[in-house]
Amino acid sequence: MDRRFIEYAIRHGRPLKAVLLLDGQIRQKTITVVSFDAENLYYIEGRKKKAFGIALDDVLSVGYARGDSGDTLVNMERELKELELEKEAFCPVEGQKQEE
């Protein structure tokens, strides 16, 4: 298991494809990592939007989810664009009068 993928997923808010050992069976799932510590990984699973925790020893493998190339420049550009859209939604345009 590579911690770099987990750190990448947290930093950029990207889902991961993970191979997990659940109840003695190997399962492949798309997960969104919420946090992790020395012993556990906490994640949201695919469409269920339900939080789970798993021991790091039971995380067999992680990698990029479908459609994610891992290009951090592309991710940074996407994040900047999202921030600009949020800013536009909350801040009035210069020169425009605010309603009183």
C-alpha positions as CSV (number, residue, x, y, z in Angstrom):
1,M,0.0,0.0,0.0
2,D,1.4,3.3,-1.0
3,R,0.8,6.3,1.3
4,R,1.5,8.7,-1.5
5,F,-1.7,7.8,-3.2
6,I,-3.6,8.4,0.0
7,E,-2.0,11.7,0.6
8,Y,-2.7,12.7,-3.0
9,A,-6.3,11.8,-2.6
10,I,-6.8,13.8,0.5
11,R,-4.8,16.8,-0.8
12,H,-6.8,17.0,-4.1
13,G,-10.1,15.5,-3.0
14,R,-9.9,12.7,-5.6
15,P,-11.3,9.2,-5.3
16,L,-9.1,6.2,-5.4
17,K,-9.5,2.6,-6.6
18,A,-8.6,0.4,-3.7
19,V,-8.2,-3.3,-3.1
20,L,-9.4,-4.1,0.4
21,L,-9.5,-7.2,2.6
22,L,-13.1,-7.2,3.9
23,D,-14.4,-10.1,6.1
24,G,-11.6,-12.3,4.7
25,Q,-12.5,-11.6,1.1
26,I,-10.6,-9.4,-1.4
27,R,-12.8,-6.6,-2.7
28,Q,-12.1,-3.8,-5.2
29,K,-13.9,-0.5,-4.5
30,T,-13.8,3.2,-5.4
31,I,-13.3,5.2,-2.2
32,T,-12.8,8.8,-1.2
33,V,-10.3,9.0,1.6
34,V,-11.4,11.3,4.5
35,S,-8.4,10.8,6.7
36,F,-5.9,8.2,7.9
37,D,-3.5,7.7,10.8
38,A,-0.8,5.2,11.7
39,E,-3.2,2.3,12.0
40,N,-6.5,3.1,10.2
41,L,-7.9,4.5,7.0
42,Y,-11.3,6.4,7.0
43,Y,-13.1,6.6,3.7
44,I,-16.5,7.1,2.0
45,E,-17.4,4.4,-0.4
46,G,-18.6,5.2,-3.9
47,R,-22.2,6.2,-4.2
48,K,-23.2,5.0,-0.7
49,K,-21.9,8.2,0.9
50,K,-21.5,6.2,4.1
51,A,-18.3,6.5,6.2
52,F,-16.2,3.5,6.9
53,G,-12.9,2.7,8.7
54,I,-10.4,0.0,7.9
55,A,-7.1,-1.1,9.3
56,L,-4.2,0.0,7.0
57,D,-3.0,-3.6,7.0
58,D,-6.3,-4.6,5.3
59,V,-5.7,-2.0,2.5
60,L,-3.9,-4.2,0.0
61,S,-3.5,-1.7,-2.9
62,V,-4.5,1.8,-3.9
63,G,-4.3,3.5,-7.2
64,Y,-5.8,6.2,-9.4
65,A,-9.6,5.9,-9.9
66,R,-11.0,5.8,-13.4
67,G,-10.5,9.0,-15.3
68,D,-7.7,10.3,-13.0
69,S,-4.3,10.5,-14.5
70,G,-2.7,11.9,-11.4
71,D,-1.5,15.0,-13.2
72,T,-1.2,17.4,-10.3
73,L,-1.1,20.4,-12.6
74,V,-4.5,19.5,-14.1
75,N,-5.8,19.0,-10.5
76,M,-4.4,22.4,-9.4
77,E,-6.0,24.1,-12.4
78,R,-9.3,22.4,-11.7
79,E,-9.1,23.5,-8.0
80,L,-8.3,27.1,-8.9
81,K,-11.2,27.2,-11.3
82,E,-13.6,25.9,-8.6
83,L,-12.3,28.5,-6.2
84,E,-12.8,31.2,-8.7
85,L,-16.4,30.1,-9.3
86,E,-17.1,30.0,-5.6
87,K,-15.6,33.5,-5.2
88,E,-17.8,34.8,-8.0
89,A,-20.8,33.3,-6.3
90,F,-20.1,35.0,-3.0
91,C,-18.4,38.3,-4.0
92,P,-20.1,41.0,-6.1
93,V,-18.5,42.1,-9.3
94,E,-16.4,45.2,-9.1
95,G,-18.3,48.3,-10.2
96,Q,-21.6,46.7,-9.5
97,K,-23.7,48.3,-6.7
98,Q,-24.6,46.1,-3.8
99,E,-28.3,46.0,-2.9
100,E,-29.0,47.6,0.4
